[in-house]
Amino acid sequence: MSENIEQVRCLIIGSGPAGYTAAIYTARADLKPVMYQGMQPGGQLTITTEVENFPGYPNGITGPEMMEEFKKQAERFGTQVRFGVVTSVDLSKRPFVIVADDGKTLAAETLIIATGASAKWLGLESEKKFMGQGVSGCATCDGFFYKGQDVAIAGGGDTAAEEATYLAKLCKKVYMIHRRDELRASKAMQHKVFNTPNIEMLWNSIPEEVLGDDSGVTGLRVRNVKTGESRDLDVTGFFVAIGHQPNTDLFKGRLELDEMSYIRTKPGTTQTSIEGVFACGDVQDHYYRQAVTAAGTGCMAAIEAERFLGS
Ligand SMILES: Cc1cc2nc3c(=O)[nH]c(=O)nc-3n(C[C@H](O)[C@H](O)[C@H](O)COP(=O)(O)OP(=O)(O)OC[C@H]3O[C@@H](n4cnc5c(N)ncnc54)[C@H](O)[C@@H]3O)c2cc1C
């Protein structure tokens, strides 16, 4: 192999909780991991404020601070953390050949994919402005902050229905905003939503503007697409539940993906359809989508990579 190609035992793509946990474990197993951080160093948690459900932080911690701690811990054991995006992968033979936008080509004996998933947003300027200050993409993560308050949620699929019923247990009132006149969610989920007294459906409606001030969100302007009428909802939280996009474009046609484009792993493991390639975190999980589960599967990927190399 050419001298310009850097040989690595373990390459990790992605720097969220899954990637950093895989880095901590592989570094401590002396695999001298190299990590590419990607366009969002630290991953999704860097766009949130308080994280209160990650064990070990009894007083909570901000997402960016927590990810800085992950990075320090991974570097302490020798992980080479690099700023850069992986632009191509050749998984047709081992070692796998990976190209990054820092101009480097690497030959990796094992590959750990932790490229996560991106929450889809509506694209409103005000949504961006109040992100983490009343606008959230995760009810399980942030619902607790709105206990006893009125909130709104946009979406009409199973996740939106699931999150609306979750919020309804914590909040006084939940407005569920959907642009059509029926939900896409399964009949069972619809039944749950329609039988939850504190969820009010706003059909044929779209969020137009998130209203707020220095304290965060104070309301949501919603427009009925049939009548053209706008209405301001008095809410302190706004949840966007219109889906997630796994970051798997790089792997299309190279690894087995499921029907939603998530990487398929063998049940109970992080093994992908190619030996020596492991996937962890949200890129292979559309169900739990939590930092702690991402970290858990990052640990699994590292142990599996280490055993693969030893076998
Ligand atoms: C607003 C918000 C609030 C949240 N709050 C909480 C919370 O309070 N508690 C909780 O447990 N969970 C929370 N979550 C969910 C949590 O953030 C995710 O479950 C978790 O970050 C998933 O970790 P991950 O490592 O799989 O991927 P991600 O965090 O998505 O990280 C993916 C990484 O891959 C990198 N990457 C992608 N493509 C490439 C490439 N081509 N080359 C190199 N790198 C690449 C990105 O740069 C990024 O670093 C929240 C999510 C959001 C959006």
The ligand as an ORCA input file, in Angstrom:
! r2SCAN-3c Opt
* xyz 0 1
  C     -32.210     19.603     20.511
  C     -31.835     18.230     21.012
  C     -31.793     18.012     22.391
  C     -31.440     16.762     22.863
  N     -31.390     16.577     24.225
  C     -31.034     15.374     24.712
  C     -30.975     15.149     26.133
  O     -31.244     16.045     26.933
  N     -30.614     13.898     26.545
  C     -30.341     12.869     25.673
  O     -30.005     11.775     26.124
  N     -30.410     13.055     24.353
  C     -30.747     14.267     23.848
  N     -30.836     14.447     22.489
  C     -30.558     13.311     21.611
  C     -29.033     13.107     21.518
  O     -28.446     14.329     21.165
  C     -28.700     12.034     20.498
  O     -29.388     10.837     20.798
  C     -27.203     11.751     20.494
  O     -26.475     12.937     20.273
  C     -26.831     10.723     19.433
  O     -25.454     10.552     19.474
  P     -24.617      9.993     18.257
  O     -23.217      9.930     18.765
  O     -25.229      8.773     17.722
  O     -24.753     11.067     17.084
  P     -24.728     12.630     16.971
  O     -24.755     13.318     18.281
  O     -25.788     12.940     15.979
  O     -23.298     12.915     16.298
  C     -23.029     12.544     14.986
  C     -21.615     12.965     14.658
  O     -21.256     12.458     13.365
  C     -20.512     13.442     12.687
  N     -20.552     13.145     11.261
  C     -21.629     12.993     10.441
  N     -21.219     12.759      9.185
  C     -19.859     12.751      9.198
  C     -18.854     12.573      8.213
  N     -19.151     12.350      6.937
  N     -17.549     12.634      8.596
  C     -17.206     12.840      9.884
  N     -18.127     13.004     10.861
  C     -19.430     12.980     10.512
  C     -21.149     14.752     13.111
  O     -20.266     15.832     12.896
  C     -21.394     14.470     14.595
  O     -20.229     14.778     15.327
  C     -31.158     15.697     21.978
  C     -31.201     15.918     20.593
  C     -31.525     17.179     20.111
  C     -31.543     17.409     18.622
*
